Amino acid sequence: LFSANIASNSTAVVKDIFPSATSISSDPYDLHSIGGRSLIFNHRPETVEVFQSTGSSWSASQGLQPLSGDAVIFDVDHVWSGDQSDLYFTLLESDFTFNLYRSDGTEQGTVKVQDLGGQLTASSSAFDSDGVLTYFAGTDSVGGTELWVTDGTDAGTNQVVDLNPGTASGIQLSPVLGSAVVLGGELYFPGSNGIVQGALWKTDGTAAGTTLVSDMNPSGSAEITNMMLWNNQIVFVADDGVHGDEPWISDGTPSGTMMLQDVVPGFQGSEVDEWTPMGSKLYFLGPDFFVTHADLWETDGTPQGTNMILAGMAKRASRPRMVSSDGRLFFPGIDVVTGVELWSFDGVTAAIVADVNPGSNSAGIANMVACGSRVYFSATHPAVGAELFVTDGTAAGTQLATDLKPGPAGSSPDSLTLCDGDLFFVAEGADLDRELYRLTEPGAHVLDLGFGHSGASLASTAPKLGSTVLVEAVDAPMGDVGVLLMSGAVEANSAFAEFGNASWMDPLNVKILGIFAGPTWTYQANVPVAPGLIGAEVNLQGWFLDPVTTGATTSNGLRLEFGL
C-alpha cells in the first residue's frame, strides 16, 4: 500500500501487504467505500483488507482472514444496515456451503449473521438496503434463487417470498448487480413467478407485500438491468419483446412505467448505460451505428423529452465512461484531428478539454471519477505511459496527478475509488508490483449518504473556499414542515426519526439552517476563504415534520468536505 500527495507528486510506502524480498503483488480488486469512512477490498490470496479513516490519517486494520477451517471469502458486496456501516458477504465454508456474514470493518465486528446449516448452497449477492433491512438473492437446498432479507440478526434473516415455487428461480443471479433499488421504503427488482417472466416487482419485505408492478414483455422476459434511482423514479434497461433492450422509467406504478425512447430502432435494442445525472436532466450513452462509438442522450424523464444530443462523439472506453462535475459532463470524446481525448459538455456545447496525447494518437481516457470540481482519470502520454491524470475542466488545469512508474511504460491505474476525501486506486509501481495507492485530494466534494424514506431528495454544490454553496430539496412531502439541519460528520443513527428513516445528525450537536414549506426549496450560504476549513466535514439532512402526527421523516444525508 502506497500514499501519494498531489501537491508534491511524492509517494511513500504505507504498508506492503505481502512483505518479501522478491516482488509479489497483492493485486487488490473489488474496492468498496463503506460509509465514506472505511475502504475494504479483496486481494490475493483470497482475503479481505480494511483501512479506516481516523480523522486526517488512515490506519490499517487486520485483514478479515478466513473465519472457520479452510473457508475463503468468496463474494463481497457492501451495504448499509440500520444505524451503522456494515459489509455483508458470503463465506464458502470447509463443507462447501455458503453462509452469510456481516462486518463493521473490524475483526471483532465480523460475525456470522445466521447459521444457515448449509441452507444456502450457492453464492448470494446483495441487492440493496433501505437503511434498516438488507435484501439479497440466495439459493437454498430445496428451491431456486429467491429474494431474502436480513436486519443483521439471526432471527431477522429469512426468505421474503418463494416467488417462483419449487426448484425454479424467482430471481436471476446474472443481472443482480445494478438490478434492484429502494424507492419509498420498498425494494424494486426483476423477478419471475413461473407465469410472468423477468418483470418489475416490488416488496415491502413481506410475502404479502410482494407484488407485480409491470410486465413489460408479455411474450418473454424483460431482462431488466442497470436499475438506478433518479428524481424519485427508477430508470432501467428492459426488453419489451419488440424494441430490444432500451431505456425505461417507472414511478412505481403500472401506468407510470414506460419506455423512454427506442434508441436503436428495431428489435436488436441499444443496451444503453452510464446513467449520469446533471442538473434536472439525466444523461446516458447509447451505441452508434458502428457500436465502437456512443451517442450522448439526455432525458427529462418523459419520452418526448428524451433525445440524442451528440452523435458518435463518445468512445466506449473502460467504465466509468462518463462523470458529472461542476455542471459539466466529462467523457472520452473523439474526432479525426485529436483521436480519443478528454471532452466535456455543459448542457449546450461539447468541446475538447485537453489533448493529453498530442496529435491524432488517442490518450485512452478511462476510469473517470469526479471529486468536487476535479475529475481524475487514467490516460496515456508517450513520455509517461498510462498514468493517473487530473483536470479542473481547463486545458491548463489538466495535468499528470502522479507518475508512479517513471518512464514510458506507465503504472496502468484502475479501480479508482473515493473514500473519506482521498482517492484510492490500483497501479503497478516501479518494482512491478500491483498494489493499492492513495492520493490525498484537497478539493471540496459532496458525498451522498443515502437512506431517507420521506421521498425527498437533497443535493448540494461542492463547498469550495470562497464559493456560494447551493442546497436544494426536491419532492418534499406536501403539507409537512421542512427543516434543513447541519451537524458534525457522524454515522447514521435512528435518533428521533420514524422507523425506517436514518438520521445523519448528531443529536447533541445539531443546528437548524432553515425552515421551509412546499415540495421544492433551496438554501444558500457563502464559504469563507479560510485555509483552516480545508478537510473539515459536516453532515446536512432535510427533516420533514407532519403537523398532524408530529412524526419526522428524513431525506437522504449529505456529507460536505470543505476544500479548494
Secondary structure, DSSP 8 states (H G I E B T S, - for coil): -EEEETTTTEEEES--SS--SS------EEEEEETTTEEEEEETTTEEEEEEEETTEEEEEEEE---STT-EEEEEEEEEETTEEEEEEEEE-TTS-EEEEEESSSSTTEEES---TT-EEEEEEEEEE-SS-EEEEEEESSS-EEEEEE-SSSTT-EEEE-SS-TTS-SS-STT-TT--EEETTEEEEEE--SSS-SEEEEESSSSTT-EEEE-S-TTS----EEEEEETTEEEEEEE-SSS-EEEEEE-SSSTTEEE---SSTTTT----EEEEEETTEEEEEEE-TTSSEEEEEEESSSSTT-EEEEEEEEE--SS---EEETTEEEEEEEETTTEEEEEEE-SS-EEEEE-SS-TTS----EEEEEETTEEEEEEEETTTEEEEEEESSSSTT-EEEE-SSTTTTB---EEEEEETTEEEEEEE-TTS-EEEEEEE--S-EEEEEE--SSS-EEEE---BTTSEEEEEEES--TTSEEEEEEEES---B-TTS-TT--B-S-TTSEEEEEEE-SS-EEEEEE----GGGTT-EEEEEEEEE-TTT--EEEEEEEEEE-B-
